[in-house]
Amino acid sequence: MSEQQSNPPAAPQPIPIELPGTLEPVYSNLALIAHSPAEMVIDFARILPAMPKARIYARVILTPLCAKALHRALGENLAKFEKQYGEIRMPEGPSLAEQLFRKPTGDPAPESPKEG
């Protein structure tokens, strides 16, 4: 009886990527996520303190499969980041946006008496 030898699966080949010279980076501190049965939509926005509303700077549309792969890749990269730099601590509260961008509450500190 002869044994069949199976070849190991070929290593995935890197995908050639072109980075256009005109591409401008976009800073985002807020993501809005919506979905349909066929796609996931992520709007990347920026909200600033004392501004009345957030502005969307980029929209990325993914298939659910690509969104799940992105979720996995982000998790793996966050784990590597935390291993190197330490745990990323999330603010606690009703929502991250409210925690980061809420208006100050409470009375202002009383003024110190002025000498005259």
Buried (B, 14 or more C-beta within 10 A) or exposed (E): EEEEEEEEEEEEEEEEEEEEEEEEEEEBBBEEEEEEEEEBBBBBBBBEEEEEEBEBBEEEBBEEEEBEEBEEEEEEEEEEEEEEEEEEEEEEEEEEEEEEBEEEEEEEEEEEEEEE
